[in-house]
Structures are given as C-alpha cells and as structure tokens.
C-alpha cells in the first residue's frame, strides 16, 4: 500500500486567510492513501485527515482553508471529497 503523509502547519499571523493551504500529492492515481496532519503554530494539533486513493486519484494537490474562532480551528477542504478525521 502506497501512503503519502503530508504535515501542514497553520500560520495565522503570516498567511492571508483569503488564501487556502496547499497539500501537494504529486502523481495522479499513484497513492492508495493520503494522510494529512494539520497543526496550528500556537494551538497545537488540529487533526489528521485520511483520504483514500480512489477519492484523490484525479488530483495533484488538495487545498483547505482554516478558520479560527475562540481557540478552535476548523478545516474546510476546497475539494468536496470524502475523508476521515482521526
């Protein structure tokens, strides 16, 4: 099983909230699973998101926007595809 793991850190002080964060996958239809670990530079771990290969096959990268409210970070994926948060 080919799994790609990507770690992304949210930097609210230096990243324009209008822009999304990119998760580069690489080759289309290559990975069986994508694991994205997201953390926040001040608040720590946000979550781990798991995408299955059949869901990400057509993409070279995915994008998400991060919204922070009252110390809670919400991740909103731009692509409307299924994932599991662990």
GIPEHU-V806570 format. One record per residue. N is the residue number from 1. RES is the residue in one small letter. PHI is phi in radians with two decimals (none if undefined). PSI is psi in whole degrees, -180 to 180 (999 if undefined). D_CENTER is the distance of its C-alpha to the mean C-alpha in Angstrom with 2 decimals. Layout:
n res phi psi d_center
N RES PHI PSI D_CENTER
N RES PHI PSI D_CENTER
This chain:
n res phi psi d_center
1 x none 125 20.17
2 x -1.64 114 17.84
3 x -2.04 134 14.51
4 x -1.92 132 12.02
5 x -2.00 130 10.18
6 x -2.21 133 7.87
7 x -1.89 128 8.15
8 x -2.22 136 7.04
9 x -1.97 131 9.72
10 x -1.45 127 10.35
11 x -2.09 84 13.85
12 x -1.14 -26 15.50
13 x -1.33 -25 18.85
14 x -2.08 -5 18.10
15 x -1.91 124 15.24
16 x -1.14 124 16.65
17 x -1.13 -17 15.14
18 x -1.28 -23 16.07
19 x -1.64 149 13.64
20 x -1.58 162 9.97
21 x -1.60 139 7.56
22 x -1.76 139 7.35
23 x -2.07 103 5.78
24 x -1.37 126 9.29
25 x -1.67 -47 10.43
26 x 1.89 -130 14.11
27 x -1.09 138 16.82
28 x -1.25 145 16.74
29 x 0.97 30 17.83
30 x -1.79 -43 17.81
31 x -1.62 144 15.39
32 x -1.45 -22 16.17
33 x -2.76 143 12.88
34 x -2.09 128 9.33
35 x -2.01 121 8.20
36 x -2.02 116 5.04
37 x -1.70 121 6.96
38 x -2.02 131 6.49
39 x -2.32 169 10.00
40 x -2.04 134 12.29
41 x -1.05 -24 15.15
42 x -1.93 -31 17.76
43 x -1.73 -11 16.67
44 x 1.57 -150 15.12
45 x -1.14 132 12.64
46 x -1.74 -46 10.44
47 x 2.88 169 9.21
48 x -2.03 131 8.13
49 x -2.05 129 6.59
50 x -2.03 126 8.87
51 x -2.04 136 9.50
52 x -1.48 152 13.12
53 x -0.96 -40 14.59
54 x -1.15 -24 16.57
55 x -1.42 -32 13.66
56 x -1.81 -2 11.92
57 x -0.89 -37 15.35
58 x -1.50 -3 16.04
59 x -1.85 143 13.01
60 x -1.65 -21 13.00
61 x -2.75 157 9.60
62 x -2.08 161 6.93
63 x -2.35 147 6.51
64 x -2.43 156 5.84
65 x -1.96 144 8.77
66 x -1.98 130 9.64
67 x -2.11 131 13.14
68 x -1.98 132 15.37
69 x -2.58 122 18.61
70 x 0.93 41 21.15
71 x 1.37 6 19.01
72 x -1.98 132 16.33
73 x -1.83 129 12.79
74 x -1.89 135 11.31
75 x -1.86 126 7.82
76 x -2.09 113 8.73
77 x -1.35 132 7.11
78 x -1.19 -44 9.69
79 x -1.35 135 10.42
80 x -1.57 76 12.36
81 x -2.22 156 11.70
82 x -1.26 144 12.18
83 x -2.63 166 10.00
84 x -2.11 129 11.32
85 x -1.73 129 10.39
86 x -2.17 999 12.54
